[in-house]
Amino acid sequence: MLDFMAIWGQWLRPSAGLPTVQWSLLLAIAAVVGHLGQRHLALPKLVGYSAVGALAGWAGFSGAAWPLQGIGLFLLELGVSVVLFQTGGRIALRWFRHNPMVLLQSLLEAAFTYAAVYATLRWFDVRPAVADAVALVAIVSSPAVLSQVVSDTRGAGPVTERAIVLSALGALYALTVVAARAGLLNGGGETRLAGLLYPVLVVLGLSVVVGAVIALALRLALQTMNPASENTAILLVTTIAAGTALAAHFGGSAPLAALLAGLLLKQLHPRPWAWPRQLGMAASLLLMLSFLLVSVVAAQADWNPAVASTVLACVAARSVAKVAGVLLANPGSGTSWRQALGTGLAMAPLSSLALLLVSQVAVASPALGPRVAAIALPAILLMEVFGAILATFVIYQAGESSRAGDEALRG
Amino acid sequence: MPATAPAGAAPTLQPFGESRSLTLGVELELQLVNTHDYDLAPYADEMLRLMQRLDLPGAVVPEMTSSMIEVSTGICESAAHVLGELTQLRDGLVRCADKLNIAVVGGGTHPFQQWHQQRIYDRPRFRELSELYGYLSKQFTVFGQHVHLGCPSADAALLMLHRMSRYIPHCIALSASSPFVQGQDTQFDSARLNSVSAFPMSGRAPYTLAWTQFEAFFERATRTGVVRSMKDFYWDIRPKPEYGTIEIRVFDTPLTVERAAALAGFVQSLAAWFVHDEPFQPQEDDYLVYTYNRFQACRFGLEAVYVDPVSGRHLPLRDHLLQTLRQLAGHARHLGAGPAIQALAEDVELGTNDARWLRQRQAQERLLAEVVRQGAQRFAARR
């Protein structure tokens, strides 16, 4: 594969560089496979994208180096940021005043997930620092996978909505804590409280500032611009792109800034969010690229039977914990037990957000990074594929898909 | 897929029940929307479950698609009584919706929902109707107000029904709140009724003033196998034998419960006028202009032309409405509906109805989703 690439690289001198050609072709193949997989095997399109990415990664595709850096890292951050901005914009804080049980569901599922994954890894004799980092990453679900599945199934309803909101809250906790932990890992032998808190405050403070600036800029623009226009959608993506680059450059967390921007904008500007329909192609392409990137990178992990059992145990513990957390706080939350079970299961996917967190840990601690990645990367690839299938199944079972023939499928 | 409704036991028409003259019952079909992009949201099951736990008057039931819900009052004596019960129901709905992070909205149509994305509510009757009517059942995601009027006897009910028919355009124009369909301004004030017209058993009830003749008609209709119960008739006004009422079904769901109660007061005052003053006897020929008047009211609302069924004279519907409201004023005061009728008269003079409010909001906001959001706040009495 590498030899072939080298020969091709000498023969071809494209204006935009060989990686552009490689990624374009990979995207094209993924688009075809995703489409065919959905049409003939009734699999989510995302499974096709991941399969192509994983095969490319296993075959030695060199388009994405680990830990992520440069344009690859930026594109992944941008994809995650756009999704998190939109997801953050679904969270109306007043909902938690009317229904505090949803917040409790979120807190419980996050806490249970951390505890279950940490305990499982310790049972497998994994070092506490590694177990801690993997358990923190396990808190997140994938808003990107959920949004892709919801778009494919045209899902709408309490299970869909709650899974998305809980995944956004999980992202908020994990991004904050992992950014703080990564800051501490950079802090060397610091033991003073002020010294320990400083990196945390820098990351959070900068993310909040960048998030607020994005929110205020969009709030200002929306006073004169129509949210349903394409120009507003372009303004949105470019503002988030600039914010992403700035947050990362100044030492903040780009996805956290985008999530906070969405959340703040929703509170400052309670009018309907009309632009997702206009974002259309741009968001789809970014999402697809991030799914491919995740699977290409994750496939490069060191796959062996010893890791496999640890990963499978982690994934199982994580799923059980998420379901248990959502179920435990379900009474009084307005959904049935069946719906709560569905919500917990729909939060199984892992994808680009988890990869970013692992990348953050890998950059912060070159010693810890490879050990965390060895467990986290296979888990991410596994749960990108099976998580998407599970979430799709849950949405159909909950009767929340409005795709043609849905009623017929349900009998 | 069956070409007609499946055959079952021979259907019979229930005997006309007992009810006190001029009592009222109001049903409101309401929209459930998400609070993100304000599209319809399939939350009927969750709303029903939460509403069951509240101590409220009347009832809450599902409707054809899962983004709809229907609330109804109990038997009410007056418009004020209706308003009291609807206010309690509204407050309960808003509380449950807040808990689910959705909103409840009035209006005869959702301005931009896509009919093909709607899901039939999982109940045998709705599944059956969906199989029979195909896409029409999903296009029936429209929202109306039904007003039941108590009648002392079956014959009195038929007399009331045919008298009331002359005032169907008035009812349509006063309640019209469905100018937007599938994201477009239809140019109609009430586009909702066009969806109802697609059903084969829609339109007007047959002209008969004797219940025995109506029973004979029902028997002939059921013998064809096309009709199995009174529910299969989607008439503008139909007798409801089990309640002992007539049911007026042409109202779009208004944007507020205050308007819904005022419309019930209008119906009750009209009925009191018919009962006490007997201002005219209905004629079969009244129906010669019925469809034209109905169309005018749907299309132009309060700006419609009204053709007097007796003289054939064309006059502005607004003038006829104001004249009617003046004639009713005494009865309305007696029934405690004076303020409601006065409020309707002021709106008629100004030419304002809910359809106009929706168009004005859209002209200002240029975003139908924002119009829905403001409609939800208006329904919840938060602005």
Interface residues (C-beta under 8 A of the other chain):
Chain A: G89 R90 A92 R94 W95 H98 N99 R154 A156 G157 P158 E161 V165 N226 P227 A228 P270 R271 P272 W273 A274 P276 G334 T335 S336 G399 E400 S402 A404 D406 E407
Chain B: N34 T35 H36 D37 Y38 D39 A41 P42 Y43 E46 R49 L50 C96 D98 K99 L100 N101 H116 Q117 Q118 R119 I120 D122 S130 R366 L367 A369 E370 V372 R373
